[in-house]
Amino acid sequence: MENLEIIILLMAALALLYALANRLKLPYPVLLVVAGLLIGLVPGLPVVRLSPNVVFLVFLPPLLYEASFNTSWHDFKRYHRSISLLAIGLVLFTMAAVAAVAHYVIPGMTWALGFVLGAIVSPPDAVAATSATHGLGLPRRVSTILEGESLLNDASALIAYRYAVAAVVSGTFGLWEAGLQFLLVAGGGLALGGALGYLFTRLQSHVQDPTLATVLSLLSPFMGYVLAEHLHISGVLAVVATGLVMSWNSFEAYTFRTRIRRSNFWKVLTFLLNGFVFILIGLQLPAIMEGLGAYSLPSIIGYGLLISVVAIVVRLLWIFPAGLSSYYFGRGSQEFTSFKEQARELFVVSWSGMRGVVSLATALALPMVVSNGEPFPQRNLILFITFCVILVTLVVQGLSLPWFVRRLGVQTPPEQDLQEARELRLELARAALTYIDSTVAGATNARAFREIRNRFEHRISRLENPVPPDATSDTSSNPAAERAEFEQILRQQLAVIEHERELLVQLHRAGTFSEEAVRRVERELDITTSTLYSQLNAL
């Protein structure tokens, strides 16, 4: 009962803090972590401990699945070299750099323990970077690279972490054996995830009920992760592969009702999971501090700040040479108008290395003892340093990243995305008109045919102009006036629907019609309202 009360209180705090973050224009993970930290320091409150099993089984699979589901496979494949350099190369480079600094600076930190610490703090957090840049209009290639990195770096870091911990516990380590196991674990996870994605896609194509289809979409990441872990292969990569395959086939497998239901459900679920994760990170400090009695507080804070700086600087040192070499020798140079443009984008990618829950969960998952029964060396210190790295990168980089994006001008003009969507609508409308002339003309009566054709001609005219021209109006030659006129039309339609909605409420309260009929009409009004707002936002 106590745990249930804590969950309810955290959910209330999450809602308030999210609203505050939107009001203050702050990345909400930063505010949630700081708030959790302050709440955890309040005397008398129960200590909330984050179980690594809960993170890896409850939080991680759905978050990774939804992120991979929303990732473009075409863009992912296009930038796979850059993504691989970050998700594998940078993770291993960061692990080695952190291990070297920790070994030579921190007393008692062996090479094996240094590699454990490096594996823990090496993977950046996807949600933190995405939320920090949300609404900033990053170029598609930057967003794709950051999202692709976040999908794969957890897997490479967790696999490296597994072998580093094994070396500490057993006292032995074989480089070639670990490398071969790395390939088998990663390849097995990808193969299993691809197979499960195909099977779930086939199953979804036979499910017409949107509620059942949404439930199946929720089960798929958990099944993939659990099965992969039982087979001792990468559960993270299995979930990612499942999400990518199902996303690729979702256009044919899902009905339009399922897509609407699924989208709404996953938006709420991922918001709650992300919110709980970051507020729980802040709440862990009291529990971490309990085991640090033997250490001097100024010295361990210094160690935490040092490793944080190393993690930030190493990312810069890796990304700029790798990115610039692709600029001079790779195909990526064709996408940039200048060297300065790419350098700016590389800095934004470099500065998007905020750490998060995966790092903390792996630190908490460290075993308590080694093979001979002695306590795991430096465990509490590794936990504290990990917390410092998460806090420093989230606060420093998370708060400054939006400013750097605006200051450097690493943004895509909103008109570019709107123009692309308009061109797609125009192509579909023209194809529809051709289909009408060749098929519908002989399949329906003349009046219905003219009505259908006039609607699509009207749509094509509006998209080409880009609003419907009015030959009798003085605004027909003025695009700005036409846009204002079309916006007024849309707003008037919304006003009419709002009037219909008020009347529907009155009829519902009077009991004139059944609840089922009222809800059905309400859904129709909601869908129409959503469509009109979509057109309004596209202006």
C-alpha positions as CSV (number, residue, x, y, z in Angstrom):
1,M,0.0,0.0,0.0
2,E,2.9,2.3,0.8
3,N,4.4,1.8,-2.7
4,L,1.0,2.6,-4.3
5,E,0.8,5.8,-2.4
6,I,4.3,6.8,-3.5
7,I,3.4,6.1,-7.1
8,I,0.3,8.3,-6.9
9,L,2.2,11.1,-5.3
10,L,4.9,10.8,-7.9
11,M,2.3,10.9,-10.7
12,A,0.8,14.1,-9.2
13,A,4.3,15.6,-9.0
14,L,5.0,14.6,-12.5
15,A,1.9,16.3,-13.9
16,L,2.7,19.5,-12.0
17,L,6.4,19.6,-13.0
18,Y,5.6,18.9,-16.6
19,A,3.2,21.8,-16.7
20,L,5.9,24.0,-15.0
21,A,8.5,22.8,-17.5
22,N,6.3,23.9,-20.4
23,R,5.6,27.2,-18.8
24,L,9.3,27.9,-18.1
25,K,10.4,26.5,-21.5
26,L,12.7,24.0,-19.9
27,P,13.5,20.4,-20.9
28,Y,11.3,18.4,-18.6
29,P,13.9,15.7,-17.7
30,V,16.2,18.3,-16.2
31,L,13.4,19.7,-14.1
32,L,12.2,16.3,-13.0
33,V,15.7,15.1,-11.9
34,V,16.3,18.3,-9.9
35,A,12.9,18.1,-8.4
36,G,13.4,14.4,-7.5
37,L,16.8,15.3,-5.9
38,L,15.2,18.1,-3.8
39,I,12.3,15.8,-2.8
40,G,14.7,13.1,-1.8
41,L,16.6,15.5,0.5
42,V,13.5,16.3,2.5
43,P,14.0,14.8,6.0
44,G,11.5,12.2,7.2
45,L,10.4,11.0,3.7
46,P,10.9,7.3,2.9
47,V,13.8,6.4,0.8
48,V,12.7,5.4,-2.7
49,R,15.1,2.8,-4.2
50,L,15.1,2.2,-7.9
51,S,15.4,-1.5,-8.8
52,P,17.5,-2.3,-11.9
53,N,15.2,-5.1,-12.7
54,V,12.3,-2.7,-12.8
55,V,14.2,-0.4,-15.2
56,F,15.4,-3.2,-17.5
57,L,12.1,-5.1,-17.6
58,V,9.4,-2.4,-17.1
59,F,10.8,0.9,-18.4
60,L,13.4,0.1,-21.0
61,P,11.5,-2.2,-23.5
62,P,8.5,0.0,-24.2
63,L,10.6,3.2,-24.4
64,L,13.1,1.6,-26.8
65,Y,10.2,0.0,-28.8
66,E,8.3,3.2,-29.3
67,A,11.5,5.1,-30.2
68,S,12.4,2.6,-32.8
69,F,8.8,2.4,-34.1
70,N,8.9,6.2,-34.8
71,T,12.3,6.0,-36.5
72,S,12.5,6.2,-40.3
73,W,14.1,3.1,-41.7
74,H,15.1,5.0,-44.8
75,D,16.9,7.7,-42.8
76,F,18.3,5.1,-40.4
77,K,19.8,3.2,-43.3
78,R,21.0,6.4,-45.0
79,Y,23.0,7.5,-41.9
80,H,24.0,4.0,-40.6
81,R,27.7,4.8,-40.8
82,S,27.4,7.9,-38.5
83,I,25.1,6.0,-36.2
84,S,27.4,3.0,-35.9
85,L,30.4,5.3,-35.2
86,L,28.5,6.8,-32.3
87,A,26.6,3.7,-31.0
88,I,29.6,1.4,-31.1
89,G,32.8,3.3,-31.7
90,L,32.1,6.2,-29.4
91,V,30.8,3.9,-26.6
92,L,34.0,1.9,-26.6
93,F,36.2,5.0,-26.9
94,T,34.4,6.6,-24.0
95,M,34.7,3.5,-21.9
96,A,38.4,3.3,-22.5
97,A,39.0,7.0,-21.8
98,V,37.0,6.9,-18.6
99,A,38.8,3.7,-17.5
100,A,42.2,5.3,-18.1
101,V,41.4,8.5,-16.2
102,A,39.7,6.6,-13.3
103,H,42.6,4.2,-13.0
104,Y,45.3,6.9,-12.8
105,V,43.3,9.5,-10.7
106,I,41.0,7.6,-8.3
107,P,42.8,5.6,-5.6
108,G,42.0,1.9,-5.7
109,M,40.3,2.0,-9.1
110,T,41.8,-0.9,-11.0
111,W,41.7,-1.2,-14.8
112,A,38.8,-3.7,-14.6
113,L,36.8,-1.4,-12.3
114,G,37.6,1.6,-14.6
115,F,36.2,-0.3,-17.6
116,V,33.1,-1.1,-15.5
117,L,32.6,2.6,-14.8
118,G,33.3,3.5,-18.4
119,A,30.7,1.1,-19.7
120,I,28.2,2.5,-17.2
121,V,28.5,6.2,-18.2
122,S,29.2,5.7,-21.9
123,P,25.7,5.6,-23.4
124,P,23.8,8.9,-23.7
125,D,20.1,9.0,-22.9
126,A,17.7,9.3,-25.9
127,V,14.8,10.9,-24.1
128,A,16.9,13.6,-22.6
129,A,18.3,14.7,-25.9
130,T,15.0,14.4,-27.7
131,S,13.1,16.5,-25.0
132,A,15.9,19.1,-24.9
133,T,15.6,19.6,-28.7
134,H,11.8,19.2,-29.0
135,G,10.3,22.0,-31.0
136,L,13.7,23.4,-32.1
137,G,13.4,22.3,-35.7
138,L,16.6,20.3,-35.9
139,P,17.6,19.1,-39.4
140,R,16.4,15.6,-40.1
141,R,19.9,14.1,-40.4
142,V,20.7,15.4,-36.9
143,S,17.5,14.0,-35.4
144,T,18.0,10.7,-37.2
145,I,21.6,10.3,-36.0
146,L,20.8,11.1,-32.4
147,E,17.8,8.8,-32.4
148,G,19.7,6.0,-34.1
149,E,22.6,6.3,-31.7
150,S,20.2,6.1,-28.7
151,L,18.6,2.9,-30.1
152,L,21.9,1.0,-30.4
153,N,24.3,2.5,-27.9
154,D,22.5,1.0,-24.9
155,A,23.1,-2.5,-26.4
156,S,26.8,-2.0,-27.0
157,A,27.3,-0.4,-23.6
158,L,25.3,-3.2,-21.8
159,I,27.2,-5.9,-23.6
160,A,30.6,-4.3,-22.7
161,Y,29.4,-3.8,-19.1
162,R,28.5,-7.4,-18.8
163,Y,32.1,-8.5,-19.7
164,A,33.7,-5.8,-17.6
165,V,31.8,-6.9,-14.6
166,A,32.6,-10.6,-15.3
167,A,36.3,-9.6,-15.3
168,V,36.0,-8.0,-11.9
169,V,34.0,-10.8,-10.4
170,S,36.1,-13.7,-11.8
171,G,39.4,-11.9,-12.1
172,T,39.9,-13.1,-15.7
173,F,39.2,-11.6,-19.1
174,G,39.8,-12.8,-22.7
175,L,39.7,-10.1,-25.4
176,W,39.1,-12.4,-28.4
177,E,36.5,-14.4,-26.6
178,A,34.7,-11.2,-25.5
179,G,34.8,-9.9,-29.0
180,L,33.3,-13.0,-30.5
181,Q,30.6,-13.1,-27.8
182,F,29.8,-9.5,-28.5
183,L,29.1,-10.3,-32.2
184,L,27.0,-13.4,-31.3
185,V,25.0,-11.5,-28.6
186,A,24.3,-8.5,-30.9
187,G,23.6,-10.6,-34.0
188,G,21.3,-12.9,-32.1
189,G,19.3,-10.0,-30.7
190,L,18.9,-8.4,-34.1
191,A,17.8,-11.8,-35.7
192,L,15.4,-12.6,-32.9
193,G,13.9,-9.1,-33.0
194,G,13.5,-9.2,-36.8
195,A,11.7,-12.6,-36.6
196,L,9.4,-11.4,-33.8
197,G,8.6,-8.2,-35.7
198,Y,7.6,-10.2,-38.7
199,L,5.4,-12.6,-36.7
200,F,3.7,-9.8,-34.8
201,T,3.1,-7.9,-38.1
202,R,1.4,-11.0,-39.5
203,L,-0.7,-11.4,-36.4
204,Q,-1.7,-7.7,-36.4
205,S,-2.8,-7.9,-40.0
206,H,-5.5,-10.3,-38.9
207,V,-6.7,-8.3,-35.9
208,Q,-9.4,-5.8,-36.7
209,D,-10.2,-4.7,-33.2
210,P,-8.1,-1.6,-32.3
211,T,-8.1,-2.3,-28.6
212,L,-6.7,-5.8,-29.1
213,A,-4.2,-4.6,-31.6
214,T,-3.0,-1.9,-29.2
215,V,-2.6,-4.5,-26.5
216,L,-0.5,-6.7,-28.8
217,S,1.7,-3.7,-29.6
218,L,2.3,-3.3,-25.9
219,L,3.1,-7.0,-25.5
220,S,5.6,-7.2,-28.3
221,P,8.6,-5.3,-26.7
222,F,8.3,-7.2,-23.4
223,M,8.1,-10.6,-25.2
224,G,11.1,-9.7,-27.3
225,Y,13.2,-8.5,-24.4
226,V,12.3,-11.4,-22.0
227,L,12.9,-14.1,-24.7
228,A,16.2,-12.6,-25.7
229,E,17.5,-12.4,-22.2
230,H,16.5,-16.0,-21.6
231,L,18.5,-16.9,-24.7
232,H,21.4,-14.8,-23.4
233,I,21.4,-12.5,-26.4
234,S,20.8,-8.7,-26.5
235,G,17.3,-7.9,-25.3
236,V,17.8,-4.2,-26.3
237,L,18.6,-5.0,-29.9
238,A,15.8,-7.5,-30.0
239,V,13.3,-4.8,-29.0
240,V,14.8,-2.3,-31.4
241,A,14.7,-4.7,-34.3
242,T,11.1,-5.6,-33.5
243,G,10.1,-2.0,-33.4
244,L,11.8,-1.2,-36.8
245,V,10.2,-4.2,-38.5
246,M,6.7,-3.5,-37.2
247,S,7.0,0.2,-38.0
248,W,8.0,-0.6,-41.6
249,N,4.9,-2.9,-42.0
250,S,2.5,-0.8,-39.9
251,F,0.9,0.9,-42.9
252,E,-0.5,-2.3,-44.2
253,A,-0.9,-4.2,-40.9
254,Y,-2.9,-1.6,-38.9
255,T,-6.3,-0.2,-39.7
256,F,-6.9,3.5,-39.4
257,R,-8.8,3.0,-36.2
258,T,-5.9,1.0,-34.7
259,R,-3.4,3.7,-35.7
260,I,-5.4,6.4,-33.9
261,R,-5.9,4.2,-30.8
262,R,-2.3,3.1,-30.8
263,S,-0.9,6.5,-31.2
264,N,-2.9,8.0,-28.4
265,F,-2.1,5.1,-26.0
266,W,1.6,5.2,-26.6
267,K,1.9,8.9,-26.3
268,V,0.4,8.7,-22.7
269,L,2.4,5.6,-21.8
270,T,5.8,7.0,-22.9
271,F,5.1,10.3,-21.2
272,L,4.4,8.5,-17.9
273,L,7.4,6.1,-18.2
274,N,9.8,8.9,-19.1
275,G,8.5,11.1,-16.3
276,F,8.8,8.4,-13.6
277,V,12.3,7.5,-14.8
278,F,13.7,11.0,-14.4
279,I,12.1,11.8,-11.2
280,L,13.2,8.5,-9.8
281,I,16.8,9.3,-10.8
282,G,16.7,12.4,-8.6
283,L,15.2,10.4,-5.7
284,Q,18.2,8.0,-5.6
285,L,20.7,10.3,-4.0
286,P,19.8,9.6,-0.4
287,A,20.1,5.8,-1.0
288,I,23.4,6.3,-2.8
289,M,24.8,8.5,0.0
290,E,24.1,5.8,2.6
291,G,27.1,3.8,1.5
292,L,29.6,6.6,1.2
293,G,30.6,6.9,4.9
294,A,34.2,6.0,4.2
295,Y,34.8,8.6,1.5
296,S,35.5,12.3,1.8
297,L,32.6,14.2,0.3
298,P,34.7,16.9,-1.5
299,S,37.0,14.2,-3.0
300,I,34.2,12.1,-4.4
301,I,32.4,15.2,-5.8
302,G,35.7,16.0,-7.5
303,Y,35.9,12.5,-8.9
304,G,32.3,12.8,-10.2
305,L,33.0,16.2,-11.8
306,L,36.2,14.9,-13.4
307,I,34.5,11.9,-15.0
308,S,31.7,14.1,-16.2
309,V,34.1,16.4,-17.9
310,V,35.9,13.4,-19.5
311,A,32.6,12.0,-20.8
312,I,31.7,15.4,-22.4
313,V,35.1,16.1,-23.8
314,V,35.6,12.6,-25.2
315,R,32.4,12.9,-27.2
316,L,33.6,16.2,-28.7
317,L,37.0,14.7,-29.5
318,W,35.4,11.7,-31.2
319,I,32.6,13.3,-33.2
320,F,34.5,16.2,-34.8
321,P,37.3,14.2,-36.4
322,A,34.9,11.4,-37.5
323,G,32.4,13.9,-38.9
324,L,34.9,16.1,-40.6
325,S,36.5,13.1,-42.3
326,S,33.1,12.2,-43.7
327,Y,32.8,15.8,-44.9
328,Y,36.0,15.6,-46.9
329,F,35.9,12.0,-48.1
330,G,32.3,10.8,-47.7
331,R,29.0,11.3,-49.4
332,G,27.8,13.4,-46.5
333,S,29.6,16.4,-48.0
334,Q,26.9,16.6,-50.7
335,E,24.2,17.5,-48.0
336,F,26.0,20.6,-46.7
337,T,26.3,24.0,-48.3
338,S,29.5,24.8,-46.3
339,F,32.1,23.5,-43.9
340,K,30.8,25.9,-41.3
341,E,27.3,24.4,-41.6
342,Q,28.5,20.9,-40.9
343,A,30.7,22.0,-38.0
344,R,27.7,23.6,-36.3
345,E,25.7,20.4,-36.7
346,L,28.6,18.3,-35.3
347,F,28.7,20.5,-32.3
348,V,25.0,20.1,-31.6
349,V,25.4,16.3,-31.9
350,S,28.4,16.4,-29.7
351,W,26.6,18.4,-27.0
352,S,23.6,16.0,-27.0
353,G,25.3,13.5,-24.8
354,M,23.1,13.6,-21.7
355,R,23.2,10.5,-19.6
356,G,20.1,8.9,-18.0
357,V,18.4,6.0,-16.5
358,V,20.3,3.2,-18.3
359,S,23.5,4.4,-16.7
360,L,22.0,4.5,-13.3
361,A,20.3,1.1,-13.7
362,T,23.5,-0.6,-14.7
363,A,25.3,0.9,-11.8
364,L,22.6,-0.2,-9.4
365,A,22.8,-3.7,-11.0
366,L,26.4,-4.2,-9.9
367,P,26.7,-7.3,-7.8
368,M,27.2,-6.9,-4.1
369,V,30.1,-9.5,-3.9
370,V,32.7,-11.1,-6.1
371,S,33.4,-14.8,-6.6
372,N,35.4,-15.2,-3.4
373,G,32.6,-13.7,-1.3
374,E,34.2,-10.3,-0.7
375,P,32.3,-7.1,-1.4
376,F,32.4,-5.7,-4.9
377,P,35.2,-3.1,-4.8
378,Q,34.3,0.6,-5.1
379,R,30.7,-0.2,-5.7
380,N,29.3,2.8,-3.8
381,L,31.8,5.1,-5.3
382,I,30.9,4.0,-8.8
383,L,27.2,4.6,-8.0
384,F,27.9,8.1,-6.8
385,I,30.1,9.0,-9.8
386,T,27.4,7.7,-12.1
387,F,24.8,9.9,-10.4
388,C,27.2,12.9,-10.8
389,V,27.7,12.3,-14.5
390,I,23.9,12.0,-15.0
391,L,23.2,15.2,-13.0
392,V,26.0,17.2,-14.6
393,T,25.3,16.3,-18.2
394,L,21.5,16.7,-17.8
395,V,21.7,20.1,-16.1
396,V,24.6,21.6,-18.0
397,Q,24.1,20.2,-21.4
398,G,20.3,19.8,-21.2
399,L,19.8,23.5,-20.2
400,S,22.3,24.9,-22.7
401,L,21.5,22.7,-25.7
402,P,18.4,24.7,-26.9
403,W,20.4,27.9,-26.6
404,F,23.3,26.5,-28.7
405,V,20.8,25.2,-31.3
406,R,19.3,28.7,-31.7
407,R,22.6,30.5,-31.5
408,L,24.2,28.4,-34.1
409,G,21.2,28.4,-36.3
410,V,21.1,24.6,-36.6
411,Q,17.4,24.6,-37.5
412,T,15.2,23.6,-40.5
413,P,12.8,26.3,-41.4
414,P,9.2,25.2,-40.6
415,E,8.2,26.1,-44.1
416,Q,10.4,23.3,-45.5
417,D,8.5,20.6,-43.7
418,L,5.1,22.2,-44.5
419,Q,6.1,22.4,-48.2
420,E,7.1,18.8,-48.3
421,A,3.8,17.7,-46.8
422,R,2.0,20.0,-49.3
423,E,3.8,18.4,-52.2
424,L,2.9,14.9,-50.9
425,R,-0.8,15.9,-50.6
426,L,-0.7,17.4,-54.1
427,E,0.8,14.2,-55.6
428,L,-1.9,12.0,-53.9
429,A,-4.7,14.4,-55.0
430,R,-3.5,14.3,-58.7
431,A,-3.2,10.5,-58.6
432,A,-6.7,10.3,-57.0
433,L,-8.1,12.5,-59.8
434,T,-6.6,10.2,-62.5
435,Y,-8.1,7.2,-60.7
436,I,-11.5,9.0,-60.6
437,D,-11.4,9.6,-64.4
438,S,-10.4,6.1,-65.2
439,T,-12.4,4.1,-62.7
440,V,-15.1,6.0,-60.9
441,A,-16.6,7.5,-64.0
442,G,-18.2,4.3,-65.1
443,A,-19.0,3.0,-61.6
444,T,-21.3,5.7,-60.4
445,N,-24.0,8.1,-61.7
446,A,-23.0,11.4,-63.4
447,R,-24.0,13.6,-60.5
448,A,-22.0,11.7,-58.0
449,F,-19.0,11.6,-60.4
450,R,-19.1,15.3,-60.8
451,E,-19.3,15.9,-57.1
452,I,-16.3,13.7,-56.4
453,R,-14.3,15.1,-59.2
454,N,-15.0,18.7,-58.2
455,R,-13.9,18.0,-54.6
456,F,-10.5,16.8,-55.8
457,E,-10.1,19.5,-58.3
458,H,-10.8,22.0,-55.5
459,R,-8.2,20.3,-53.3
460,I,-5.6,20.3,-56.1
461,S,-6.3,24.0,-56.8
462,R,-5.9,24.8,-53.1
463,L,-2.6,23.0,-52.8
464,E,-1.2,24.6,-55.9
465,N,-2.1,28.1,-54.9
466,P,-1.7,27.0,-52.0
467,V,-5.3,28.0,-51.0
468,P,-8.5,27.9,-53.1
469,P,-8.6,30.9,-55.4
470,D,-11.7,33.1,-55.6
471,A,-12.1,34.6,-59.1
472,T,-14.6,37.2,-57.8
473,S,-12.4,38.3,-55.0
474,D,-9.7,41.0,-55.0
475,T,-7.6,38.7,-52.9
476,S,-7.1,36.0,-55.6
477,S,-3.7,37.5,-56.7
478,N,-2.6,38.1,-53.1
479,P,-1.2,34.9,-51.5
480,A,-1.2,36.4,-48.0
481,A,-4.8,37.5,-48.3
482,E,-5.8,34.1,-49.7
483,R,-4.1,32.4,-46.8
484,A,-5.9,34.6,-44.3
485,E,-9.2,33.9,-46.1
486,F,-8.7,30.2,-46.0
487,E,-7.7,30.3,-42.4
488,Q,-10.9,32.2,-41.7
489,I,-12.9,29.4,-43.5
490,L,-11.2,26.8,-41.3
491,R,-11.8,28.7,-38.1
492,Q,-15.5,29.2,-39.1
493,Q,-15.8,25.5,-39.6
494,L,-14.3,24.8,-36.2
495,A,-16.7,27.3,-34.7
496,V,-19.7,25.5,-36.3
497,I,-18.4,22.2,-35.0
498,E,-18.0,23.7,-31.5
499,H,-21.7,24.8,-31.7
500,E,-22.6,21.2,-32.7
501,R,-20.7,19.9,-29.8
502,E,-22.5,22.2,-27.3
503,L,-25.8,21.0,-28.7
504,L,-24.7,17.4,-28.5
505,V,-23.9,18.0,-24.8
506,Q,-27.4,19.4,-24.2
507,L,-29.0,16.4,-25.9
508,H,-26.9,14.0,-23.9
509,R,-27.8,15.7,-20.6
510,A,-31.5,15.6,-21.6
511,G,-31.3,11.9,-22.4
512,T,-32.8,12.4,-25.9
513,F,-30.4,9.9,-27.5
514,S,-28.6,6.9,-26.3
515,E,-25.1,7.0,-24.9
516,E,-23.8,4.9,-27.7
517,A,-25.2,7.3,-30.4
518,V,-23.8,10.3,-28.6
519,R,-20.3,8.9,-28.3
520,R,-20.3,7.8,-31.9
521,V,-21.2,11.3,-33.1
522,E,-18.7,12.8,-30.6
523,R,-15.9,10.7,-32.1
524,E,-16.9,11.9,-35.6
525,L,-16.7,15.5,-34.5
526,D,-13.4,14.9,-32.8
527,I,-11.9,13.4,-36.0
528,T,-13.2,16.2,-38.1
529,T,-11.8,18.8,-35.6
530,S,-8.4,17.1,-35.7
531,T,-8.4,17.2,-39.5
532,L,-9.3,20.9,-39.6
533,Y,-6.6,21.8,-37.0
534,S,-4.1,19.8,-39.1
535,Q,-4.9,21.9,-42.1
536,L,-4.8,25.1,-40.0
537,N,-1.3,24.2,-38.7
538,A,-0.1,23.5,-42.2
539,L,-0.8,27.1,-43.2
